[in-house]
């Protein structure tokens, strides 16, 4: 029998501070390159789109009217949309109308409809109502997008609130 002694040699990993230093420098260089690239792309985008970059926050003026939007009512095959408009300014508002954006059920396109107020003129702290009847099968959604007054239909500042709730439905 032949016996040989095998000596196993294990190499112990030595911690090299220079290797760690190079890894840290490489990580910093990659981070700096990513940051410089981001800054470059952002500046280029700002030059191509000057309106977005120069967006100035304007102070918000107080509302001239408050629009209370009632929940829609179903009456047969029609939907009744309505609500109230209250003049909260110190000025008289003449020929007031509410502009609605209606979303068609068929193709999802939007249609705008102007609904006159009853009474059409509102003094300070007065309230008027608006109402429109639409075919329920034609439209899927509606929202208030504007409030106009005067002969030139100037846009008014407004705020929206919830109006009257839909009455409870009776089961027969």
Backbone as JSON, one array per atom type, in Angstrom:
{
  "sequence": "XXXXXXXXXXXXXXXXXXXXXXXXXXXXXXXXXXXXXXXXXXXXXXXXXXXXXXXXXXXXXXXXXXXXXXXXXXXXXXXXXXXXXXXXXXXXXXXXXXXXXXXXXXXXXXXXXXXXXXXXXXXXXXXXXXXXXXXXXXXXXXXXXXXXXXXXXXXXXXXXXXXXXXXXXXXX",
  "N": [[0.81, -1.16, 0.0], [0.45, 2.09, -0.85], [1.2, 4.99, 0.58], [0.54, 8.22, 0.54], [1.07, 11.43, 1.47], [-1.15, 13.9, 1.36], [-1.18, 17.21, 1.14], [-3.37, 19.59, 1.93], [-4.0, 22.68, 0.67], [-5.17, 25.68, 1.69], [-6.21, 28.74, 0.59], [-6.36, 31.71, 2.1], [-8.62, 34.35, 1.89], [-7.55, 37.51, 1.51], [-8.33, 40.63, 2.82], [-8.47, 43.29, 0.84], [-7.79, 46.62, 0.96], [-7.46, 48.35, -1.1], [-8.96, 47.26, -3.18], [-11.58, 47.54, -2.24], [-11.68, 50.3, -2.17], [-11.48, 50.95, -4.91], [-13.88, 49.84, -5.8], [-15.75, 51.47, -4.49], [-15.17, 53.96, -5.66], [-15.88, 53.38, -8.32], [-18.65, 52.97, -8.01], [-19.44, 55.55, -7.23], [-18.8, 56.98, -9.58], [-20.55, 55.84, -11.47], [-23.02, 56.57, -10.32], [-22.8, 59.38, -10.49], [-22.75, 59.67, -13.3], [-25.34, 58.78, -13.97], [-26.89, 60.75, -12.67], [-26.02, 63.11, -14.02], [-26.87, 62.5, -16.62], [-29.66, 62.4, -16.22], [-30.16, 65.09, -15.49], [-29.42, 66.35, -17.87], [-31.33, 65.33, -19.71], [-33.67, 66.31, -18.53], [-33.31, 69.13, -18.7], [-33.24, 69.41, -21.48], [-35.82, 68.59, -22.14], [-37.24, 70.66, -20.87], [-36.49, 72.83, -22.44], [-37.68, 72.19, -24.86], [-40.37, 72.21, -24.19], [-41.54, 74.9, -23.23], [-43.78, 75.99, -21.89], [-44.55, 74.23, -19.87], [-42.32, 74.26, -18.22], [-42.23, 76.85, -17.32], [-44.36, 77.2, -15.63], [-46.35, 79.13, -13.7], [-47.47, 79.62, -10.49], [-50.46, 80.95, -9.86], [-52.13, 83.22, -7.7], [-55.07, 82.05, -6.16], [-58.21, 83.23, -6.89], [-61.17, 84.31, -5.15], [-64.24, 82.47, -5.39], [-66.95, 83.39, -7.55], [-69.41, 82.33, -7.66], [-71.33, 79.58, -6.38], [-71.84, 76.3, -7.31], [-74.25, 73.94, -6.88], [-74.52, 70.62, -7.41], [-77.02, 68.47, -8.23], [-77.95, 65.04, -7.61], [-78.39, 62.84, -10.4], [-81.66, 62.22, -11.77], [-83.82, 59.58, -12.66], [-86.4, 59.47, -14.95], [-88.61, 57.68, -16.3], [-87.59, 56.96, -19.52], [-85.79, 58.97, -19.54], [-83.16, 61.07, -18.26], [-82.75, 63.39, -15.7], [-80.84, 66.15, -15.23], [-79.59, 68.48, -12.95], [-79.42, 71.38, -10.77], [-78.33, 73.94, -8.47], [-77.38, 77.4, -8.53], [-75.59, 79.7, -6.72], [-75.06, 83.1, -6.18], [-72.24, 84.38, -4.86], [-70.8, 86.64, -4.89], [-70.36, 90.27, -4.81], [-71.45, 91.43, -6.97], [-73.89, 91.88, -9.6], [-75.1, 89.25, -11.53], [-75.8, 88.62, -14.82], [-77.7, 86.9, -17.34], [-76.93, 84.17, -16.78], [-75.43, 81.02, -17.25], [-74.93, 77.47, -17.19], [-72.35, 75.3, -18.09], [-72.22, 72.07, -19.34], [-70.46, 68.99, -19.65], [-71.07, 66.3, -21.58], [-70.83, 62.82, -21.77], [-70.92, 60.58, -24.35], [-72.67, 57.49, -24.63], [-72.42, 55.67, -26.7], [-69.95, 56.01, -28.26], [-68.14, 57.17, -26.54], [-67.39, 59.78, -26.9], [-67.16, 63.33, -26.22], [-69.55, 65.86, -25.53], [-70.56, 69.22, -25.4], [-72.89, 71.12, -23.55], [-74.92, 73.9, -23.05], [-76.75, 75.2, -20.4], [-79.36, 77.24, -19.46], [-79.96, 79.39, -16.66], [-82.6, 79.6, -14.21], [-84.02, 81.95, -12.31], [-82.51, 83.97, -14.9], [-80.88, 86.08, -14.16], [-78.92, 87.0, -11.39], [-78.8, 88.53, -8.27], [-76.61, 89.75, -5.64], [-76.09, 87.17, -3.3], [-78.32, 85.74, -4.2], [-80.13, 82.94, -5.59], [-80.35, 80.6, -8.26], [-81.84, 78.09, -10.39], [-80.92, 75.3, -12.46], [-81.74, 73.01, -15.07], [-81.88, 70.1, -17.08], [-83.17, 67.8, -19.45], [-82.37, 64.64, -20.6], [-81.96, 61.9, -22.93], [-81.68, 58.77, -21.49], [-80.43, 56.55, -22.63], [-78.58, 57.66, -24.33], [-76.42, 59.0, -23.08], [-73.66, 58.54, -20.83], [-72.3, 59.79, -18.78], [-71.99, 62.92, -17.01], [-70.69, 66.18, -16.4], [-70.04, 69.28, -14.69], [-68.5, 71.91, -16.36], [-68.17, 74.6, -16.68], [-69.12, 78.03, -15.96], [-71.01, 80.67, -17.02], [-71.62, 84.16, -17.75], [-73.36, 87.18, -18.69], [-73.59, 89.08, -21.81], [-71.52, 88.45, -23.51], [-70.87, 85.99, -22.68], [-68.96, 85.63, -20.54], [-66.53, 83.85, -18.66], [-67.03, 82.67, -15.37], [-65.64, 82.51, -12.06], [-65.99, 79.66, -10.07], [-67.15, 77.34, -7.55], [-67.7, 73.89, -6.78], [-70.28, 72.02, -5.2], [-71.98, 69.35, -3.47], [-75.33, 68.68, -4.29], [-78.88, 68.29, -4.04], [-79.97, 65.12, -2.88], [-80.83, 62.04, -4.54], [-84.19, 60.94, -4.48], [-85.38, 58.2, -2.44], [-85.89, 55.05, -3.97], [-88.94, 53.42, -4.74], [-90.1, 50.17, -4.25], [-92.24, 48.15, -6.13]],
  "CA": [[0.0, 0.0, 0.0], [1.23, 3.31, -0.99], [0.6, 6.09, 1.33], [1.06, 9.54, 0.21], [0.44, 12.47, 2.25], [-1.58, 15.05, 0.56], [-1.35, 18.39, 1.95], [-4.35, 20.48, 1.34], [-3.63, 24.06, 0.87], [-6.29, 26.61, 1.62], [-5.77, 30.12, 0.49], [-7.26, 32.56, 2.84], [-8.84, 35.6, 1.18], [-7.09, 38.67, 2.28], [-9.16, 41.78, 2.53], [-7.63, 44.34, 0.27], [-8.44, 47.92, 1.07], [-7.43, 49.0, -2.42], [-10.08, 46.73, -3.97], [-12.78, 48.2, -1.74], [-11.59, 51.7, -2.58], [-11.81, 51.0, -6.34], [-15.32, 49.56, -5.94], [-16.46, 52.66, -4.06], [-14.97, 54.98, -6.71], [-16.68, 52.98, -9.48], [-20.05, 53.22, -7.67], [-19.64, 56.99, -7.29], [-18.75, 57.4, -10.98], [-21.81, 55.41, -12.1], [-24.07, 57.43, -9.77], [-22.63, 60.71, -11.07], [-23.16, 59.6, -14.7], [-26.81, 58.7, -14.02], [-27.41, 62.06, -12.3], [-25.75, 64.05, -15.12], [-27.76, 62.14, -17.72], [-31.01, 62.83, -15.86], [-30.19, 66.55, -15.57], [-29.38, 66.69, -19.29], [-32.63, 65.02, -20.32], [-34.66, 67.22, -17.97], [-33.1, 70.45, -19.31], [-33.63, 69.32, -22.89], [-37.29, 68.56, -22.15], [-37.71, 71.99, -20.5], [-36.29, 73.71, -23.59], [-38.66, 71.81, -25.9], [-41.71, 72.5, -23.68], [-41.35, 76.05, -22.33], [-44.96, 76.31, -21.09], [-44.54, 73.38, -18.68], [-41.23, 74.65, -17.34], [-42.48, 78.19, -16.78], [-45.68, 77.23, -15.0], [-46.34, 80.03, -12.56], [-48.62, 79.41, -9.64], [-51.17, 82.2, -9.67], [-52.98, 83.17, -6.51], [-56.44, 81.66, -6.48], [-59.18, 84.26, -6.55], [-62.38, 83.73, -4.57], [-65.3, 82.1, -6.33], [-68.05, 84.34, -7.71], [-70.65, 81.57, -7.51], [-71.23, 78.19, -5.92], [-72.76, 75.44, -8.06], [-74.65, 72.71, -6.2], [-74.9, 69.64, -8.44], [-77.93, 67.45, -7.72], [-77.8, 63.7, -8.17], [-79.29, 62.66, -11.55], [-82.92, 61.52, -11.55], [-84.37, 58.83, -13.79], [-87.84, 59.62, -15.14], [-88.92, 56.88, -17.48], [-86.39, 56.73, -20.32], [-85.0, 60.2, -19.5], [-82.38, 61.45, -17.09], [-82.85, 64.82, -15.41], [-79.65, 66.71, -14.59], [-79.9, 69.82, -12.48], [-78.76, 71.86, -9.58], [-78.57, 75.34, -8.13], [-76.22, 78.3, -8.58], [-75.74, 80.81, -5.78], [-74.14, 84.21, -6.4], [-71.58, 84.73, -3.59], [-70.04, 87.88, -5.1], [-71.12, 91.49, -4.55], [-71.89, 91.93, -8.27], [-75.07, 91.28, -10.21], [-74.75, 88.36, -12.64], [-76.89, 88.55, -15.79], [-77.63, 85.85, -18.37], [-76.08, 83.12, -16.24], [-75.66, 79.68, -17.81], [-74.02, 76.42, -16.74], [-71.88, 74.47, -19.2], [-72.05, 70.67, -18.98], [-69.8, 68.1, -20.6], [-71.8, 65.04, -21.61], [-70.08, 61.73, -22.39], [-71.84, 59.7, -25.09], [-72.58, 56.07, -24.3], [-72.11, 54.9, -27.89], [-68.54, 56.03, -28.67], [-67.32, 57.79, -25.51], [-67.02, 61.16, -27.23], [-67.71, 64.36, -25.33], [-70.37, 66.91, -26.12], [-70.82, 70.28, -24.43], [-74.25, 71.66, -23.62], [-75.12, 75.06, -22.19], [-78.09, 75.2, -19.79], [-79.65, 78.54, -18.86], [-80.42, 79.41, -15.28], [-83.92, 80.17, -13.99], [-83.98, 83.12, -13.18], [-81.25, 84.15, -15.61], [-80.09, 87.11, -13.5], [-78.8, 86.79, -9.95], [-78.2, 89.58, -7.47], [-75.78, 89.2, -4.58], [-76.71, 86.18, -2.39], [-79.5, 85.12, -4.79], [-79.92, 81.6, -6.1], [-81.16, 80.18, -9.4], [-81.74, 76.65, -10.67], [-80.78, 74.85, -13.85], [-82.21, 71.65, -15.26], [-81.93, 69.64, -18.47], [-83.64, 66.44, -19.58], [-81.65, 63.94, -21.66], [-82.28, 60.49, -23.1], [-80.78, 57.97, -20.66], [-79.65, 55.62, -23.45], [-77.6, 58.39, -25.14], [-75.28, 59.52, -22.33], [-73.21, 57.71, -19.72], [-71.79, 60.64, -17.69], [-72.09, 64.37, -17.21], [-70.04, 66.96, -15.36], [-70.05, 70.73, -14.89], [-67.18, 72.36, -16.79], [-68.07, 76.04, -16.77], [-70.22, 78.9, -15.57], [-70.88, 81.86, -17.85], [-72.58, 85.23, -17.51], [-73.24, 88.34, -19.55], [-73.9, 88.9, -23.23], [-70.37, 87.84, -24.17], [-70.71, 84.73, -21.95], [-67.68, 85.61, -19.85], [-66.41, 82.76, -17.7], [-67.03, 83.06, -13.97], [-64.99, 81.59, -11.13], [-67.02, 78.95, -9.31], [-66.78, 76.12, -6.84], [-68.76, 72.88, -6.85], [-70.68, 71.31, -3.99], [-73.03, 68.35, -3.69], [-76.67, 69.24, -4.18], [-79.94, 67.43, -3.5], [-79.84, 63.67, -3.08], [-81.91, 61.39, -5.27], [-85.15, 60.34, -3.54], [-85.32, 56.75, -2.36], [-86.74, 54.39, -4.95], [-89.95, 52.55, -4.15], [-90.3, 48.87, -4.92], [-93.67, 47.88, -6.29]],
  "C": [[0.87, 1.24, 0.0], [0.5, 4.41, -0.23], [1.29, 7.38, 0.94], [0.33, 10.54, 1.08], [0.1, 13.61, 1.33], [-1.8, 16.22, 1.5], [-2.32, 19.31, 1.25], [-3.99, 21.9, 1.7], [-4.88, 24.93, 0.7], [-5.72, 28.02, 1.57], [-6.81, 30.98, 1.17], [-7.37, 33.89, 2.11], [-8.39, 36.74, 2.08], [-7.94, 39.86, 1.87], [-8.24, 42.9, 2.08], [-8.36, 45.66, 0.33], [-8.42, 48.65, -0.28], [-8.57, 48.51, -3.3], [-11.4, 47.38, -3.54], [-12.81, 49.66, -2.18], [-11.96, 51.85, -4.05], [-13.3, 50.74, -6.57], [-16.14, 50.78, -5.54], [-16.34, 53.78, -5.09], [-15.82, 54.64, -7.92], [-18.17, 53.24, -9.22], [-20.35, 54.72, -7.72], [-19.67, 57.52, -8.72], [-20.05, 57.03, -11.69], [-22.96, 56.29, -11.62], [-24.0, 58.82, -10.38], [-23.08, 60.72, -12.53], [-24.68, 59.54, -14.83], [-27.41, 60.07, -13.69], [-27.21, 63.08, -13.41], [-26.65, 63.76, -16.31], [-29.19, 62.57, -17.45], [-31.13, 64.35, -15.99], [-30.2, 67.01, -17.02], [-30.74, 66.47, -19.95], [-33.71, 65.98, -19.81], [-34.53, 68.63, -18.56], [-33.52, 70.47, -20.77], [-35.15, 69.31, -23.03], [-37.85, 69.95, -21.82], [-37.54, 72.97, -21.65], [-37.31, 73.42, -24.68], [-40.08, 72.15, -25.49], [-41.64, 73.69, -22.71], [-42.57, 76.36, -21.46], [-45.0, 75.48, -19.82], [-43.46, 73.84, -17.71], [-41.5, 75.98, -16.66], [-43.85, 78.3, -16.13], [-45.58, 78.06, -13.72], [-47.61, 79.78, -11.76], [-49.25, 80.77, -9.36], [-52.0, 82.11, -8.4], [-54.43, 82.9, -6.91], [-57.4, 82.74, -5.98], [-60.43, 83.61, -5.97], [-63.44, 83.47, -5.64], [-66.37, 83.18, -6.36], [-69.39, 83.65, -7.51], [-70.34, 80.17, -7.0], [-72.28, 77.39, -6.69], [-73.0, 74.18, -7.24], [-75.19, 71.76, -7.26], [-75.75, 68.56, -7.8], [-77.6, 66.1, -8.32], [-78.79, 63.53, -9.33], [-80.53, 61.85, -11.17], [-83.32, 60.78, -12.82], [-85.88, 59.03, -13.81], [-88.2, 58.91, -16.43], [-87.64, 56.58, -18.24], [-85.48, 57.95, -20.34], [-84.24, 60.34, -18.19], [-82.48, 62.95, -16.91], [-81.6, 65.23, -14.63], [-79.98, 68.12, -14.15], [-79.12, 70.18, -11.25], [-79.1, 73.32, -9.35], [-77.26, 76.11, -8.22], [-76.51, 79.45, -7.64], [-74.65, 81.84, -6.03], [-73.53, 84.59, -5.04], [-70.72, 85.98, -3.74], [-70.93, 89.08, -4.75], [-71.67, 92.09, -5.83], [-73.17, 91.23, -8.71], [-74.6, 90.46, -11.41], [-75.96, 88.23, -13.55], [-76.63, 87.46, -16.81], [-76.7, 84.71, -17.94], [-76.46, 81.78, -16.87], [-74.57, 78.73, -17.31], [-73.64, 75.59, -17.96], [-71.59, 73.07, -18.7], [-71.27, 69.94, -20.06], [-70.47, 66.75, -20.48], [-70.98, 64.0, -22.35], [-71.06, 60.77, -23.02], [-71.6, 58.23, -24.73], [-72.06, 55.26, -25.5], [-70.61, 54.86, -28.19], [-67.61, 56.71, -27.66], [-66.89, 59.21, -25.81], [-67.72, 62.14, -26.31], [-68.49, 65.39, -26.13], [-70.63, 67.95, -25.03], [-72.21, 70.86, -24.65], [-74.36, 72.79, -22.61], [-76.57, 75.08, -21.72], [-78.29, 76.54, -19.09], [-80.21, 78.39, -17.46], [-81.82, 80.01, -15.2], [-83.97, 80.69, -12.56], [-82.58, 83.33, -13.75], [-80.35, 85.18, -14.96], [-80.1, 86.89, -11.99], [-78.15, 88.0, -9.3], [-77.29, 88.95, -6.42], [-76.6, 88.32, -3.63], [-78.0, 85.57, -2.94], [-79.11, 83.77, -5.41], [-80.86, 81.32, -7.25], [-80.94, 78.7, -9.65], [-81.56, 76.4, -12.16], [-81.23, 73.4, -13.92], [-82.24, 71.32, -16.75], [-82.35, 68.18, -18.46], [-82.99, 65.81, -20.8], [-82.14, 62.5, -21.76], [-81.24, 59.66, -22.35], [-79.91, 57.04, -21.5], [-78.57, 56.32, -24.26], [-76.33, 58.75, -24.38], [-74.96, 58.65, -21.12], [-72.75, 58.56, -18.54], [-71.96, 62.11, -18.06], [-71.33, 65.05, -16.08], [-70.09, 68.43, -15.72], [-68.63, 71.15, -15.25], [-67.07, 73.87, -16.88], [-69.32, 76.75, -16.3], [-70.0, 80.21, -16.3], [-71.95, 82.88, -17.51], [-72.33, 86.36, -18.49], [-73.55, 88.02, -20.99], [-72.75, 88.25, -23.98], [-70.01, 86.5, -23.54], [-69.32, 84.62, -21.33], [-67.68, 84.5, -18.81], [-66.33, 83.32, -16.28], [-66.24, 82.04, -13.15], [-66.08, 80.97, -10.27], [-66.4, 77.83, -8.51], [-67.98, 75.19, -6.85], [-69.03, 72.29, -5.47], [-71.75, 70.28, -4.37], [-74.38, 69.0, -3.45], [-77.63, 68.25, -3.57], [-79.67, 65.97, -3.84], [-81.04, 63.15, -3.86], [-82.89, 60.79, -4.27], [-85.04, 58.82, -3.56], [-86.32, 56.14, -3.34], [-87.72, 53.46, -4.23], [-90.05, 51.28, -4.95], [-91.79, 48.59, -4.98], [-93.93, 46.4, -6.24]]
}
